Amino acid sequence: MDLQDQLKNLFPDHTPEESTETSESNSKKLWLQDDPIICKYEKRKGKPITILEGYTGATEDFKALAKTLKTKLSVGGSFKDDKIIIQGDYRNQIMEMLKVMGFNVKRVGG
């Protein structure tokens, strides 16, 4: 007798619920913080980039957030030194996406 059979014997009226969690539902469970995420614009070697910094949660959550943003914007970028670097000037779109996710965002510069 395995554990499932024993539980069925103990609780015959109970119907187990199926857990259908996907990677998308896990990415929506990011840790939200009180301090705003800083969204700023810079030019490096003449090319525009958007930098996000100030996240105080787990590094894995910030990496998942970086991947989500890069996928939705269809652009390149990286995660270095607790900063998300997105290629191009996408401050408005990124700020809207983060607000929808529940983050506080502060725009810095320009």
N, C-alpha and C positions, 0 to 999 in steps of 0.2 A: 504494500500500500504506500503510495507516495503522498506527499503533503496535500495535493489537491483533493485526493480522495478522502483523506482524513477531515479536511475542512468541509467537504460536502456532507459527510456524515454528521459533523457537529452542527452545521448550519444548513439544513436542507432547503430552506426557503430563500436563501441568499443567491442572487445571480451576480457573478463577478463582472465588473466593468472592464472593458478593454482599454488599455492605455495606448493611445495613438499619438505619441509625441514625435515630432519630426525635428530636423535641425532648424527649421524656420521658427517653430514655437520656442525652441531654446534660445534663439537669437532675440526673441521678443522679451525674454526674462532677464534683460541686462539690469545691472544694479544702477538705480537712479541716485543722483547725488544732490546735495543742497547747493553747492557752488556751481556757477555756470561753466560750461565748456567754452574755452576761448577759441574763436574762429577768426583767423587773420590771413591776410594776403601778403605775399612777398614775390619778388622776382629774383630768381637765381639763374645766373648766366643768361639773362635776358628773357627767360621763360617764366610765365606766371605759375605760381603754386598756391594752394590753399593749405593752411596748417591748422590742425585741431589739437589743442593741448589743454591740460587741466583736469583730466579724468582721474578720479581717486579710487576707482574700483579695481577689480582684478585685471591683470594684464591680458588674460585670455578673453575677457569680455570686451576689452578695448580692441583687441585684434579682430574679434568677431564683428564689432561695429565697423572697423575699417574695411573688412571684406564686404559687408553689406552695402556700405556707401559706394565702394568702387564698383560693385556689381550693378547697383541701381543707376549710377551715373555713366556706366560703360567707359570708365577711364582707368588709367594706371595710377599707381601710388605705392606707398610703402608705410611701414610702421617702424619707427626708430626712436630710441630714447624717450619713450612714453609720449610720442607725438605721432599723429596720423598726417602724412603728407600726400595730398591729392594733386595730380597734375592738372593745371588749369585753374581759372578763377570761377569756382562754383560755390561761392559763399552763400548766395541767396538760396539755391537749391538745397545745399547741405543744412542750412539753418532751418528750412521748412521741414525737411525730413526728420531732423533731430527733435523739433518741437512736436511733430506727430508721434514720435516714439516716447515723448514725455520728458525730454531733457530740457534744462535751462541753457540757453546759448547766448553768449555775449559777442558782439561783433567788434573787432579791434582793427583800427587803421582804415583809411580810405573810405 
